[in-house]
Amino acid sequence: MSTLINTTAFDRSTEPLFRILAPEQIEQIVHFRPDEDLLDRIDELAGKCTEGELTDDERAEYEGYVRANSFIAAVQLRARKFLSPGKGA
């Protein structure tokens, strides 16, 4: 139930943002991908995390990437919904 509530709150709070963006801009959000250097860094940190070899600074960096990835994924999901028939249903 809390996931449904959180999704509904996220959808409601992002609705005004998506309404001011052009469809082309929303498409860019849907198709956004990080550059190769960033993906390589995240892979490096993920490997070190799996092996238990992260320094405190690396752990903080990696956790930041994980949080950012979760946020971007949520925004992209919302963008896909917004572009689908029914506009954000």
C-alpha positions as CSV (number, residue, x, y, z in Angstrom):
1,M,0.0,0.0,0.0
2,S,2.8,2.5,0.8
3,T,4.3,2.0,-2.7
4,L,1.0,2.9,-4.3
5,I,0.7,5.9,-2.1
6,N,4.3,7.0,-2.9
7,T,3.8,6.4,-6.6
8,T,0.6,8.5,-6.5
9,A,2.3,11.3,-4.6
10,F,5.2,11.2,-7.0
11,D,2.9,11.3,-10.0
12,R,0.9,14.2,-8.5
13,S,4.0,16.2,-7.7
14,T,5.6,15.7,-11.1
15,E,2.4,16.3,-13.1
16,P,3.0,20.1,-13.3
17,L,6.5,19.6,-14.5
18,F,5.6,17.3,-17.3
19,R,2.8,19.7,-18.4
20,I,5.2,22.5,-19.1
21,L,7.6,20.3,-21.1
22,A,7.2,19.7,-24.8
23,P,6.6,16.1,-25.9
24,E,10.1,16.1,-27.5
25,Q,11.6,17.0,-24.1
26,I,9.7,14.3,-22.4
27,E,11.0,11.8,-25.1
28,Q,14.5,12.9,-24.3
29,I,13.9,12.1,-20.6
30,V,12.6,8.6,-21.6
31,H,15.7,7.9,-23.7
32,F,18.3,9.5,-21.4
33,R,21.3,7.3,-20.7
34,P,24.4,8.2,-18.7
35,D,27.7,8.5,-20.6
36,E,30.2,5.6,-20.8
37,D,32.6,7.1,-18.4
38,L,30.0,7.3,-15.7
39,L,28.7,3.8,-16.4
40,D,32.3,2.5,-16.1
41,R,32.8,4.3,-12.8
42,I,29.5,2.8,-11.4
43,D,30.6,-0.7,-12.6
44,E,33.9,-0.2,-10.9
45,L,32.3,0.8,-7.6
46,A,29.7,-2.0,-7.9
47,G,32.5,-4.5,-8.3
48,K,34.4,-3.1,-5.3
49,C,31.1,-3.1,-3.3
50,T,30.5,-6.8,-4.1
51,E,34.0,-7.6,-2.9
52,G,33.7,-5.5,0.2
53,E,36.5,-3.2,-0.9
54,L,34.9,0.2,-0.9
55,T,36.5,3.1,1.0
56,D,34.1,5.3,3.0
57,D,34.3,7.9,0.2
58,E,33.7,5.4,-2.5
59,R,30.7,4.0,-0.6
60,A,29.2,7.5,-0.3
61,E,29.8,8.1,-4.0
62,Y,28.3,4.7,-5.0
63,E,25.2,5.3,-2.7
64,G,24.8,8.6,-4.5
65,Y,24.7,6.9,-7.8
66,V,22.3,4.3,-6.6
67,R,19.9,7.1,-5.3
68,A,20.3,9.1,-8.5
69,N,19.6,6.0,-10.6
70,S,16.4,5.3,-8.6
71,F,15.2,8.9,-9.1
72,I,16.0,8.9,-12.8
73,A,14.2,5.5,-13.3
74,A,11.1,6.9,-11.5
75,V,11.2,10.1,-13.6
76,Q,11.6,8.0,-16.8
77,L,8.7,5.8,-15.8
78,R,6.5,8.8,-15.2
79,A,7.6,10.3,-18.5
80,R,6.6,7.1,-20.3
81,K,3.2,7.1,-18.6
82,F,2.7,10.8,-19.5
83,L,3.4,10.1,-23.2
84,S,1.0,7.1,-23.3
85,P,-2.6,7.5,-24.3
86,G,-4.6,9.0,-21.4
87,K,-1.7,11.5,-20.5
88,G,-0.3,10.2,-17.2
89,A,-2.9,7.6,-16.4
